[in-house]
């Protein structure tokens, strides 16, 4: 990891102070700058470039950083760009170590220039514009791709995945002029993924879907009928399932509030994103149901609340109420809202019913609003907590947050629940997806086989 050179760090700290960034958030801003410089160094991207910033933010999306974190990172790098444009940094000598943590080892001059100001008299856009003539056209197409996916209300994960594959395809074709792209380029790219990159069948198919969308809706070209030749065949997959005893053991090792997350994942069969996106209004204790909004495929569904944890859920809501009141007293803007809800209901973010059921422990600074908001617990924090609990419980299975959902479906099947009922509780659009859980249990037909004379 590249450390920030002393001169740049001093100037950056002054910029943070001049822009009234709170002391508690300055370490985060320095972290984003360090990550950005390391990203540019690792992938050999120009440091003072809006294109590099776009690629960096896409990388954060790939790493499942929240929207608030991405905005904070963007603001931090924008302050760095302002320093470069103000020519307040001097070029570091080529023989000087640039804070790499390796004293006496000089960095290449190309890296040294990353911290120098832009040449006098040249605006940032021209000084950092790619030398390849097709790069500008590719950047325009990437912007159209993101806009088109958002217009269709696809999920943020789909947006991140499709944008990533489009970038990789651009790199594979070496910035080939978009108007000259054809299905043969796609074939070569997918062949490279399978033979040289050794990616999984699911990743190959995801790349295929991303490029199919890119060709049809962005390039406006006929992709051709190549499904038989380009689609990778996925192997049958049998999910990992925990026993009830193993579930209870893992939950015992999960600290609060992650234990409650685990109980909802298993008790309601939720996906981790569905669980963390829950808000106070999703819970109906009178009817004993939980409503899941905008699940996979933007589908809503209801599931029964586990009666054994009603007391824990109510106690947790009291904690959320206390935290919410402290946020209001401190003058914070409240919770992040979905889409244009806040434009329609201006104070929705401050209302109790719209607060996250699992709020994040820290606030997120929104540069555009110059105010603080609260997000929900991050997926990676939950995954790490579950992984630690599995390790402490010494469970000899490859278990994750999604394993609780697998266990939910398998245990219902063992209890002789109808497969269609399980399909509805899981939110599957196709019963064939649910049928995979029939392979996780012993066949009751074989186990209880009897002679007709005994009927």
Buried (B, 14 or more C-beta within 10 A) or exposed (E): EBBBBEBBBEBBBEBBEEBEBEEEBBEBBBBBBBBBBBBBBEEEBBBBBBBBBBBBBBBBBEEBBBBBBBBBBBBBBBBBBBBBBEEBBEEBEEEEBBBBEEEEEBBEEEBBBBBBBBEEEEEBEEBBBBEEEBBEBBBEBBEBBBEBBEEEEBBBEBBBBBBBBBBBBBEBBEBBEBEEBBBEBBBEBBEEBBEEEEBEEEBBBBBBBBBBBBBEBBBEBEBBEBEEEBBBEEEEEEBBBBEEEBBEBBBEBBEEBBBBBBBBBBBBBBBBBBBBBBBBBBBEEEEEBBBBBBBBEEEEBBBEBBEEBEEBBEEBBEEBEEBBEEBEEEEBBBBBBEEEEBEEEEEBBBBBEBBBBBBBEEBBBBBEEEBBBBBBBBBEBBBEBBEBBBEEBEBEEEBBBBBBBBBBBBBBBBEEEEBEEBBBBBBBEEEEEBBBBEEBEEEEEEEEEEEEEEE
